[in-house]
Amino acid sequence: MPSIKRDPTGRSPLREYETTFIVQPEISDEGGQAILSKLDGVLEKGGATRLMCEDHGKRKLAYEVRKFHKGHYYTLMFLDEGTVVPDLEHALRLEESVLRFLTILVEEEVADLEARKAEASEAERDQAKRAEERAAREAEEADARREAEEAERESSLRLAAEEANAAADAPAGKGDQDSKPAAEAASTEAVASETEAKSESDPPEPESKVDEAAGDDEAAAENSEETKS
């Protein structure tokens, strides 16, 4: 940290510092504001002058930090003799949701304190206005997406209902008529198969009985010839 220069009156000049810190991306806006409130309390307790805090939003990290690839960036600007910087960084170090932080000296000595405060105040108002406009725009886009999804869902349900009603009211088609002869043919085929199976299951007549019947026929023929003679 650079040494503190004092003017002839014995007062230390006010320097301008910027502390940039990165918060875990899943932390809500309320959580981020809670961290900023703690840091503002540290500045006030240390007698520093808060200028503004610039919200850079979520950005991709240069390298992975604690398995995170993105982070929410903030830059806190303040005026101080330099004594509050260690306390501020200590508070950031205790915050588990803070991934990284860095404090740099922006201005060695602020000549016009009131002018710098007015400039920072105006910049913060502009930032707040842009944030409100962005939030309103995002809300409108979300509403438009929701309405489009609802309309698409209703259209799908209506189309499905119309198709179901059309199918229920439609008369029997050609396919239903063709199915009747096919069913009759299948029934006839089933009866023929059953008859064939039954005939195959009946036992055949023994060969001995057939031979006996043939012998009886021959004997009857011989007796008939003797009678004629």
MARDREN-367907 format. One record per residue (C-alpha): residue number from 1; residue in one letter; x, y negated, z. Coordinates in nm, 2 decimals. Each point is the difference from the previous one (the first is absolute). Last residue first. Example, Ala and Ser with C-alpha at 12.3 -4.5 7.8 and 13.67 -1.06 7.14 Angstrom:
REM MARDREN-367907
<tivex><num>2</num><residu>S</residu><x>1.37</x><y>0.11</y><z>0.71</z></tivex>
<tivex><num>1</num><residu>A</residu><x>-0.14</x><y>0.34</y><z>0.07</z></tivex>
REM end
This chain:
REM MARDREN-367907
<tivex><num>229</num><residu>S</residu><x>-7.25</x><y>12.59</y><z>-6.16</z></tivex>
<tivex><num>228</num><residu>K</residu><x>-0.19</x><y>-0.31</y><z>0.12</z></tivex>
<tivex><num>227</num><residu>T</residu><x>0.03</x><y>0.10</y><z>0.36</z></tivex>
<tivex><num>226</num><residu>E</residu><x>0.37</x><y>0.05</y><z>-0.03</z></tivex>
<tivex><num>225</num><residu>E</residu><x>0.04</x><y>-0.35</y><z>-0.15</z></tivex>
<tivex><num>224</num><residu>S</residu><x>-0.19</x><y>-0.16</y><z>0.29</z></tivex>
<tivex><num>223</num><residu>N</residu><x>0.20</x><y>0.19</y><z>0.26</z></tivex>
<tivex><num>222</num><residu>E</residu><x>0.32</x><y>-0.14</y><z>-0.16</z></tivex>
<tivex><num>221</num><residu>A</residu><x>-0.12</x><y>-0.36</y><z>0.01</z></tivex>
<tivex><num>220</num><residu>A</residu><x>-0.10</x><y>0.02</y><z>0.37</z></tivex>
<tivex><num>219</num><residu>A</residu><x>0.34</x><y>0.14</y><z>0.09</z></tivex>
<tivex><num>218</num><residu>E</residu><x>0.17</x><y>-0.30</y><z>-0.18</z></tivex>
<tivex><num>217</num><residu>D</residu><x>-0.21</x><y>-0.26</y><z>0.18</z></tivex>
<tivex><num>216</num><residu>D</residu><x>0.06</x><y>0.16</y><z>0.34</z></tivex>
<tivex><num>215</num><residu>G</residu><x>0.38</x><y>-0.01</y><z>-0.07</z></tivex>
<tivex><num>214</num><residu>A</residu><x>-0.01</x><y>-0.38</y><z>-0.08</z></tivex>
<tivex><num>213</num><residu>A</residu><x>-0.19</x><y>-0.07</y><z>0.32</z></tivex>
<tivex><num>212</num><residu>E</residu><x>0.26</x><y>0.20</y><z>0.20</z></tivex>
<tivex><num>211</num><residu>D</residu><x>0.28</x><y>-0.20</y><z>-0.17</z></tivex>
<tivex><num>210</num><residu>V</residu><x>-0.16</x><y>-0.33</y><z>0.09</z></tivex>
<tivex><num>209</num><residu>K</residu><x>-0.05</x><y>0.11</y><z>0.36</z></tivex>
<tivex><num>208</num><residu>S</residu><x>0.36</x><y>0.10</y><z>0.03</z></tivex>
<tivex><num>207</num><residu>E</residu><x>0.12</x><y>-0.34</y><z>-0.14</z></tivex>
<tivex><num>206</num><residu>P</residu><x>-0.15</x><y>-0.19</y><z>0.30</z></tivex>
<tivex><num>205</num><residu>E</residu><x>-0.22</x><y>-0.30</y><z>-0.08</z></tivex>
<tivex><num>204</num><residu>P</residu><x>0.18</x><y>-0.33</y><z>0.06</z></tivex>
<tivex><num>203</num><residu>P</residu><x>-0.03</x><y>-0.19</y><z>0.33</z></tivex>
<tivex><num>202</num><residu>D</residu><x>-0.19</x><y>-0.34</y><z>-0.01</z></tivex>
<tivex><num>201</num><residu>S</residu><x>0.24</x><y>-0.30</y><z>0.09</z></tivex>
<tivex><num>200</num><residu>E</residu><x>0.07</x><y>-0.08</y><z>-0.37</z></tivex>
<tivex><num>199</num><residu>S</residu><x>-0.37</x><y>-0.04</y><z>-0.06</z></tivex>
<tivex><num>198</num><residu>K</residu><x>-0.03</x><y>-0.24</y><z>0.29</z></tivex>
<tivex><num>197</num><residu>A</residu><x>0.29</x><y>-0.21</y><z>-0.11</z></tivex>
<tivex><num>196</num><residu>E</residu><x>-0.15</x><y>-0.03</y><z>-0.35</z></tivex>
<tivex><num>195</num><residu>T</residu><x>-0.33</x><y>-0.11</y><z>0.14</z></tivex>
<tivex><num>194</num><residu>E</residu><x>0.16</x><y>-0.26</y><z>0.23</z></tivex>
<tivex><num>193</num><residu>S</residu><x>0.21</x><y>-0.14</y><z>-0.29</z></tivex>
<tivex><num>192</num><residu>A</residu><x>-0.31</x><y>-0.03</y><z>-0.22</z></tivex>
<tivex><num>191</num><residu>V</residu><x>-0.19</x><y>-0.18</y><z>0.28</z></tivex>
<tivex><num>190</num><residu>A</residu><x>0.29</x><y>-0.25</y><z>0.05</z></tivex>
<tivex><num>189</num><residu>E</residu><x>0.02</x><y>-0.07</y><z>-0.38</z></tivex>
<tivex><num>188</num><residu>T</residu><x>-0.37</x><y>-0.08</y><z>0.00</z></tivex>
<tivex><num>187</num><residu>S</residu><x>0.04</x><y>-0.24</y><z>0.29</z></tivex>
<tivex><num>186</num><residu>A</residu><x>0.30</x><y>-0.18</y><z>-0.17</z></tivex>
<tivex><num>185</num><residu>A</residu><x>-0.20</x><y>-0.03</y><z>-0.31</z></tivex>
<tivex><num>184</num><residu>E</residu><x>-0.29</x><y>-0.16</y><z>0.20</z></tivex>
<tivex><num>183</num><residu>A</residu><x>0.24</x><y>-0.24</y><z>0.17</z></tivex>
<tivex><num>182</num><residu>A</residu><x>0.15</x><y>-0.11</y><z>-0.34</z></tivex>
<tivex><num>181</num><residu>P</residu><x>-0.35</x><y>-0.05</y><z>-0.14</z></tivex>
<tivex><num>180</num><residu>K</residu><x>-0.07</x><y>-0.24</y><z>0.30</z></tivex>
<tivex><num>179</num><residu>S</residu><x>0.33</x><y>-0.19</y><z>0.00</z></tivex>
<tivex><num>178</num><residu>D</residu><x>-0.06</x><y>-0.14</y><z>-0.35</z></tivex>
<tivex><num>177</num><residu>Q</residu><x>-0.30</x><y>-0.20</y><z>0.13</z></tivex>
<tivex><num>176</num><residu>D</residu><x>0.19</x><y>-0.14</y><z>0.30</z></tivex>
<tivex><num>175</num><residu>G</residu><x>0.28</x><y>-0.11</y><z>-0.23</z></tivex>
<tivex><num>174</num><residu>K</residu><x>-0.24</x><y>-0.16</y><z>-0.24</z></tivex>
<tivex><num>173</num><residu>G</residu><x>-0.11</x><y>-0.24</y><z>0.27</z></tivex>
<tivex><num>172</num><residu>A</residu><x>-0.25</x><y>0.03</y><z>0.28</z></tivex>
<tivex><num>171</num><residu>P</residu><x>-0.15</x><y>-0.35</y><z>0.06</z></tivex>
<tivex><num>170</num><residu>A</residu><x>0.21</x><y>-0.29</y><z>0.17</z></tivex>
<tivex><num>169</num><residu>D</residu><x>-0.15</x><y>-0.15</y><z>0.32</z></tivex>
<tivex><num>168</num><residu>A</residu><x>0.26</x><y>0.14</y><z>0.25</z></tivex>
<tivex><num>167</num><residu>A</residu><x>0.30</x><y>-0.07</y><z>-0.23</z></tivex>
<tivex><num>166</num><residu>A</residu><x>-0.12</x><y>-0.35</y><z>-0.06</z></tivex>
<tivex><num>165</num><residu>N</residu><x>-0.05</x><y>-0.06</y><z>0.37</z></tivex>
<tivex><num>164</num><residu>A</residu><x>0.35</x><y>0.12</y><z>0.09</z></tivex>
<tivex><num>163</num><residu>E</residu><x>0.16</x><y>-0.21</y><z>-0.28</z></tivex>
<tivex><num>162</num><residu>E</residu><x>-0.19</x><y>-0.31</y><z>0.13</z></tivex>
<tivex><num>161</num><residu>A</residu><x>0.12</x><y>0.07</y><z>0.36</z></tivex>
<tivex><num>160</num><residu>A</residu><x>0.36</x><y>0.04</y><z>-0.11</z></tivex>
<tivex><num>159</num><residu>L</residu><x>-0.02</x><y>-0.33</y><z>-0.20</z></tivex>
<tivex><num>158</num><residu>R</residu><x>-0.14</x><y>-0.18</y><z>0.30</z></tivex>
<tivex><num>157</num><residu>L</residu><x>0.26</x><y>0.13</y><z>0.24</z></tivex>
<tivex><num>156</num><residu>S</residu><x>0.28</x><y>-0.09</y><z>-0.24</z></tivex>
<tivex><num>155</num><residu>S</residu><x>-0.14</x><y>-0.35</y><z>-0.05</z></tivex>
<tivex><num>154</num><residu>E</residu><x>-0.03</x><y>-0.05</y><z>0.38</z></tivex>
<tivex><num>153</num><residu>R</residu><x>0.36</x><y>0.10</y><z>0.04</z></tivex>
<tivex><num>152</num><residu>E</residu><x>0.12</x><y>-0.23</y><z>-0.27</z></tivex>
<tivex><num>151</num><residu>A</residu><x>-0.19</x><y>-0.29</y><z>0.15</z></tivex>
<tivex><num>150</num><residu>E</residu><x>0.14</x><y>0.07</y><z>0.34</z></tivex>
<tivex><num>149</num><residu>E</residu><x>0.36</x><y>0.02</y><z>-0.14</z></tivex>
<tivex><num>148</num><residu>A</residu><x>-0.05</x><y>-0.33</y><z>-0.18</z></tivex>
<tivex><num>147</num><residu>E</residu><x>-0.14</x><y>-0.17</y><z>0.31</z></tivex>
<tivex><num>146</num><residu>R</residu><x>0.29</x><y>0.12</y><z>0.21</z></tivex>
<tivex><num>145</num><residu>R</residu><x>0.25</x><y>-0.12</y><z>-0.26</z></tivex>
<tivex><num>144</num><residu>A</residu><x>-0.16</x><y>-0.34</y><z>-0.01</z></tivex>
<tivex><num>143</num><residu>D</residu><x>-0.01</x><y>-0.03</y><z>0.38</z></tivex>
<tivex><num>142</num><residu>A</residu><x>0.37</x><y>0.09</y><z>0.02</z></tivex>
<tivex><num>141</num><residu>E</residu><x>0.08</x><y>-0.26</y><z>-0.27</z></tivex>
<tivex><num>140</num><residu>E</residu><x>-0.20</x><y>-0.26</y><z>0.19</z></tivex>
<tivex><num>139</num><residu>A</residu><x>0.18</x><y>0.09</y><z>0.32</z></tivex>
<tivex><num>138</num><residu>E</residu><x>0.34</x><y>-0.02</y><z>-0.17</z></tivex>
<tivex><num>137</num><residu>R</residu><x>-0.08</x><y>-0.34</y><z>-0.14</z></tivex>
<tivex><num>136</num><residu>A</residu><x>-0.11</x><y>-0.12</y><z>0.34</z></tivex>
<tivex><num>135</num><residu>A</residu><x>0.31</x><y>0.13</y><z>0.17</z></tivex>
<tivex><num>134</num><residu>R</residu><x>0.22</x><y>-0.16</y><z>-0.27</z></tivex>
<tivex><num>133</num><residu>E</residu><x>-0.18</x><y>-0.33</y><z>0.04</z></tivex>
<tivex><num>132</num><residu>E</residu><x>0.04</x><y>0.01</y><z>0.38</z></tivex>
<tivex><num>131</num><residu>A</residu><x>0.37</x><y>0.09</y><z>-0.03</z></tivex>
<tivex><num>130</num><residu>R</residu><x>0.05</x><y>-0.29</y><z>-0.25</z></tivex>
<tivex><num>129</num><residu>K</residu><x>-0.16</x><y>-0.24</y><z>0.25</z></tivex>
<tivex><num>128</num><residu>A</residu><x>0.22</x><y>0.13</y><z>0.28</z></tivex>
<tivex><num>127</num><residu>Q</residu><x>0.31</x><y>-0.04</y><z>-0.21</z></tivex>
<tivex><num>126</num><residu>D</residu><x>-0.10</x><y>-0.36</y><z>-0.08</z></tivex>
<tivex><num>125</num><residu>R</residu><x>-0.05</x><y>-0.07</y><z>0.36</z></tivex>
<tivex><num>124</num><residu>E</residu><x>0.34</x><y>0.15</y><z>0.09</z></tivex>
<tivex><num>123</num><residu>A</residu><x>0.17</x><y>-0.22</y><z>-0.26</z></tivex>
<tivex><num>122</num><residu>E</residu><x>-0.17</x><y>-0.31</y><z>0.14</z></tivex>
<tivex><num>121</num><residu>S</residu><x>0.12</x><y>0.08</y><z>0.35</z></tivex>
<tivex><num>120</num><residu>A</residu><x>0.35</x><y>0.08</y><z>-0.12</z></tivex>
<tivex><num>119</num><residu>E</residu><x>0.02</x><y>-0.34</y><z>-0.17</z></tivex>
<tivex><num>118</num><residu>A</residu><x>-0.13</x><y>-0.18</y><z>0.30</z></tivex>
<tivex><num>117</num><residu>K</residu><x>0.25</x><y>0.18</y><z>0.23</z></tivex>
<tivex><num>116</num><residu>R</residu><x>0.28</x><y>-0.10</y><z>-0.23</z></tivex>
<tivex><num>115</num><residu>A</residu><x>-0.10</x><y>-0.36</y><z>-0.02</z></tivex>
<tivex><num>114</num><residu>E</residu><x>-0.03</x><y>-0.01</y><z>0.38</z></tivex>
<tivex><num>113</num><residu>L</residu><x>0.35</x><y>0.14</y><z>0.05</z></tivex>
<tivex><num>112</num><residu>D</residu><x>0.18</x><y>-0.22</y><z>-0.24</z></tivex>
<tivex><num>111</num><residu>A</residu><x>0.37</x><y>0.08</y><z>0.01</z></tivex>
<tivex><num>110</num><residu>V</residu><x>-0.02</x><y>0.38</y><z>0.05</z></tivex>
<tivex><num>109</num><residu>E</residu><x>0.35</x><y>0.12</y><z>0.07</z></tivex>
<tivex><num>108</num><residu>E</residu><x>0.17</x><y>0.32</y><z>-0.11</z></tivex>
<tivex><num>107</num><residu>E</residu><x>-0.29</x><y>0.10</y><z>-0.23</z></tivex>
<tivex><num>106</num><residu>V</residu><x>-0.10</x><y>0.35</y><z>-0.10</z></tivex>
<tivex><num>105</num><residu>L</residu><x>0.17</x><y>0.21</y><z>0.27</z></tivex>
<tivex><num>104</num><residu>I</residu><x>-0.09</x><y>0.36</y><z>-0.05</z></tivex>
<tivex><num>103</num><residu>T</residu><x>-0.19</x><y>0.25</y><z>0.21</z></tivex>
<tivex><num>102</num><residu>L</residu><x>-0.05</x><y>0.36</y><z>-0.12</z></tivex>
<tivex><num>101</num><residu>F</residu><x>-0.26</x><y>0.27</y><z>0.09</z></tivex>
<tivex><num>100</num><residu>R</residu><x>-0.07</x><y>0.36</y><z>-0.08</z></tivex>
<tivex><num>99</num><residu>L</residu><x>-0.26</x><y>0.27</y><z>0.06</z></tivex>
<tivex><num>98</num><residu>V</residu><x>-0.24</x><y>-0.18</y><z>0.24</z></tivex>
<tivex><num>97</num><residu>S</residu><x>-0.28</x><y>0.23</y><z>0.11</z></tivex>
<tivex><num>96</num><residu>E</residu><x>0.19</x><y>0.11</y><z>0.31</z></tivex>
<tivex><num>95</num><residu>E</residu><x>0.02</x><y>-0.36</y><z>0.13</z></tivex>
<tivex><num>94</num><residu>L</residu><x>0.28</x><y>-0.02</y><z>0.26</z></tivex>
<tivex><num>93</num><residu>R</residu><x>0.26</x><y>-0.11</y><z>-0.26</z></tivex>
<tivex><num>92</num><residu>L</residu><x>-0.23</x><y>-0.28</y><z>-0.10</z></tivex>
<tivex><num>91</num><residu>A</residu><x>-0.01</x><y>-0.13</y><z>0.35</z></tivex>
<tivex><num>90</num><residu>H</residu><x>0.38</x><y>0.02</y><z>0.03</z></tivex>
<tivex><num>89</num><residu>E</residu><x>0.03</x><y>-0.19</y><z>-0.33</z></tivex>
<tivex><num>88</num><residu>L</residu><x>-0.20</x><y>-0.28</y><z>0.14</z></tivex>
<tivex><num>87</num><residu>D</residu><x>0.19</x><y>-0.01</y><z>0.32</z></tivex>
<tivex><num>86</num><residu>P</residu><x>0.33</x><y>0.00</y><z>-0.18</z></tivex>
<tivex><num>85</num><residu>V</residu><x>-0.11</x><y>-0.29</y><z>-0.23</z></tivex>
<tivex><num>84</num><residu>V</residu><x>-0.13</x><y>-0.23</y><z>0.27</z></tivex>
<tivex><num>83</num><residu>T</residu><x>0.33</x><y>-0.16</y><z>0.08</z></tivex>
<tivex><num>82</num><residu>G</residu><x>0.07</x><y>-0.12</y><z>-0.35</z></tivex>
<tivex><num>81</num><residu>E</residu><x>-0.07</x><y>-0.38</y><z>0.05</z></tivex>
<tivex><num>80</num><residu>D</residu><x>-0.35</x><y>0.07</y><z>-0.14</z></tivex>
<tivex><num>79</num><residu>L</residu><x>-0.22</x><y>-0.06</y><z>-0.29</z></tivex>
<tivex><num>78</num><residu>F</residu><x>-0.23</x><y>0.28</y><z>-0.14</z></tivex>
<tivex><num>77</num><residu>M</residu><x>-0.08</x><y>0.20</y><z>-0.31</z></tivex>
<tivex><num>76</num><residu>L</residu><x>-0.15</x><y>0.35</y><z>0.03</z></tivex>
<tivex><num>75</num><residu>T</residu><x>0.02</x><y>0.21</y><z>-0.32</z></tivex>
<tivex><num>74</num><residu>Y</residu><x>-0.23</x><y>0.30</y><z>-0.03</z></tivex>
<tivex><num>73</num><residu>Y</residu><x>0.02</x><y>0.32</y><z>-0.21</z></tivex>
<tivex><num>72</num><residu>H</residu><x>-0.24</x><y>0.30</y><z>0.01</z></tivex>
<tivex><num>71</num><residu>G</residu><x>0.19</x><y>0.31</y><z>-0.08</z></tivex>
<tivex><num>70</num><residu>K</residu><x>0.03</x><y>0.27</y><z>-0.27</z></tivex>
<tivex><num>69</num><residu>H</residu><x>0.21</x><y>0.32</y><z>-0.04</z></tivex>
<tivex><num>68</num><residu>F</residu><x>-0.04</x><y>0.12</y><z>0.36</z></tivex>
<tivex><num>67</num><residu>K</residu><x>0.17</x><y>0.32</y><z>0.12</z></tivex>
<tivex><num>66</num><residu>R</residu><x>0.16</x><y>-0.19</y><z>0.29</z></tivex>
<tivex><num>65</num><residu>V</residu><x>0.15</x><y>-0.25</y><z>-0.26</z></tivex>
<tivex><num>64</num><residu>E</residu><x>0.03</x><y>0.11</y><z>-0.36</z></tivex>
<tivex><num>63</num><residu>Y</residu><x>0.19</x><y>-0.24</y><z>-0.22</z></tivex>
<tivex><num>62</num><residu>A</residu><x>-0.05</x><y>-0.33</y><z>-0.17</z></tivex>
<tivex><num>61</num><residu>L</residu><x>-0.35</x><y>-0.01</y><z>0.15</z></tivex>
<tivex><num>60</num><residu>K</residu><x>-0.30</x><y>-0.04</y><z>-0.22</z></tivex>
<tivex><num>59</num><residu>R</residu><x>-0.22</x><y>-0.30</y><z>0.10</z></tivex>
<tivex><num>58</num><residu>K</residu><x>-0.30</x><y>-0.07</y><z>0.21</z></tivex>
<tivex><num>57</num><residu>G</residu><x>-0.10</x><y>-0.36</y><z>0.06</z></tivex>
<tivex><num>56</num><residu>H</residu><x>0.24</x><y>-0.30</y><z>-0.01</z></tivex>
<tivex><num>55</num><residu>D</residu><x>-0.17</x><y>-0.17</y><z>0.30</z></tivex>
<tivex><num>54</num><residu>E</residu><x>0.19</x><y>-0.32</y><z>0.08</z></tivex>
<tivex><num>53</num><residu>C</residu><x>0.01</x><y>-0.11</y><z>0.36</z></tivex>
<tivex><num>52</num><residu>M</residu><x>0.01</x><y>-0.37</y><z>0.08</z></tivex>
<tivex><num>51</num><residu>L</residu><x>0.19</x><y>-0.27</y><z>0.18</z></tivex>
<tivex><num>50</num><residu>R</residu><x>0.04</x><y>0.12</y><z>0.36</z></tivex>
<tivex><num>49</num><residu>T</residu><x>0.20</x><y>-0.24</y><z>0.21</z></tivex>
<tivex><num>48</num><residu>A</residu><x>0.22</x><y>0.17</y><z>0.26</z></tivex>
<tivex><num>47</num><residu>G</residu><x>-0.03</x><y>-0.06</y><z>0.38</z></tivex>
<tivex><num>46</num><residu>G</residu><x>0.09</x><y>0.36</y><z>0.09</z></tivex>
<tivex><num>45</num><residu>K</residu><x>-0.35</x><y>0.07</y><z>0.14</z></tivex>
<tivex><num>44</num><residu>E</residu><x>-0.16</x><y>-0.14</y><z>-0.32</z></tivex>
<tivex><num>43</num><residu>L</residu><x>0.22</x><y>0.21</y><z>-0.22</z></tivex>
<tivex><num>42</num><residu>V</residu><x>-0.07</x><y>0.32</y><z>0.19</z></tivex>
<tivex><num>41</num><residu>G</residu><x>-0.37</x><y>-0.07</y><z>0.00</z></tivex>
<tivex><num>40</num><residu>D</residu><x>0.00</x><y>-0.05</y><z>-0.37</z></tivex>
<tivex><num>39</num><residu>L</residu><x>0.17</x><y>0.34</y><z>-0.03</z></tivex>
<tivex><num>38</num><residu>K</residu><x>-0.27</x><y>0.16</y><z>0.20</z></tivex>
<tivex><num>37</num><residu>S</residu><x>-0.27</x><y>-0.16</y><z>-0.21</z></tivex>
<tivex><num>36</num><residu>L</residu><x>0.18</x><y>0.12</y><z>-0.32</z></tivex>
<tivex><num>35</num><residu>I</residu><x>-0.01</x><y>0.35</y><z>0.13</z></tivex>
<tivex><num>34</num><residu>A</residu><x>-0.37</x><y>-0.02</y><z>0.07</z></tivex>
<tivex><num>33</num><residu>Q</residu><x>-0.06</x><y>-0.14</y><z>-0.35</z></tivex>
<tivex><num>32</num><residu>G</residu><x>0.16</x><y>0.30</y><z>-0.15</z></tivex>
<tivex><num>31</num><residu>G</residu><x>-0.22</x><y>0.23</y><z>0.20</z></tivex>
<tivex><num>30</num><residu>E</residu><x>-0.31</x><y>-0.19</y><z>-0.10</z></tivex>
<tivex><num>29</num><residu>D</residu><x>0.11</x><y>0.02</y><z>-0.37</z></tivex>
<tivex><num>28</num><residu>S</residu><x>0.02</x><y>0.38</y><z>0.05</z></tivex>
<tivex><num>27</num><residu>I</residu><x>0.33</x><y>0.19</y><z>0.03</z></tivex>
<tivex><num>26</num><residu>E</residu><x>0.01</x><y>0.27</y><z>-0.27</z></tivex>
<tivex><num>25</num><residu>P</residu><x>0.29</x><y>-0.17</y><z>-0.18</z></tivex>
<tivex><num>24</num><residu>Q</residu><x>0.25</x><y>0.01</y><z>0.30</z></tivex>
<tivex><num>23</num><residu>V</residu><x>0.12</x><y>-0.35</y><z>0.07</z></tivex>
<tivex><num>22</num><residu>I</residu><x>0.30</x><y>-0.18</y><z>-0.16</z></tivex>
<tivex><num>21</num><residu>F</residu><x>0.16</x><y>-0.30</y><z>0.16</z></tivex>
<tivex><num>20</num><residu>T</residu><x>0.14</x><y>-0.33</y><z>-0.14</z></tivex>
<tivex><num>19</num><residu>T</residu><x>0.12</x><y>-0.24</y><z>0.26</z></tivex>
<tivex><num>18</num><residu>E</residu><x>0.07</x><y>-0.35</y><z>-0.14</z></tivex>
<tivex><num>17</num><residu>Y</residu><x>0.19</x><y>-0.26</y><z>0.19</z></tivex>
<tivex><num>16</num><residu>E</residu><x>0.01</x><y>-0.38</y><z>-0.02</z></tivex>
<tivex><num>15</num><residu>R</residu><x>0.24</x><y>-0.18</y><z>0.23</z></tivex>
<tivex><num>14</num><residu>L</residu><x>-0.07</x><y>-0.26</y><z>0.26</z></tivex>
<tivex><num>13</num><residu>P</residu><x>0.30</x><y>-0.21</y><z>0.10</z></tivex>
<tivex><num>12</num><residu>S</residu><x>0.13</x><y>0.04</y><z>0.36</z></tivex>
<tivex><num>11</num><residu>R</residu><x>-0.03</x><y>-0.30</y><z>0.22</z></tivex>
<tivex><num>10</num><residu>G</residu><x>0.31</x><y>-0.15</y><z>0.17</z></tivex>
<tivex><num>9</num><residu>T</residu><x>-0.05</x><y>-0.35</y><z>-0.12</z></tivex>
<tivex><num>8</num><residu>P</residu><x>0.31</x><y>0.02</y><z>-0.21</z></tivex>
<tivex><num>7</num><residu>D</residu><x>-0.16</x><y>0.28</y><z>-0.21</z></tivex>
<tivex><num>6</num><residu>R</residu><x>0.04</x><y>0.37</y><z>0.09</z></tivex>
<tivex><num>5</num><residu>K</residu><x>0.11</x><y>0.28</y><z>-0.23</z></tivex>
<tivex><num>4</num><residu>I</residu><x>-0.11</x><y>0.36</y><z>0.09</z></tivex>
<tivex><num>3</num><residu>S</residu><x>0.24</x><y>0.27</y><z>-0.11</z></tivex>
<tivex><num>2</num><residu>P</residu><x>-0.10</x><y>0.23</y><z>-0.28</z></tivex>
<tivex><num>1</num><residu>M</residu><x>-0.15</x><y>0.34</y><z>0.09</z></tivex>
REM end
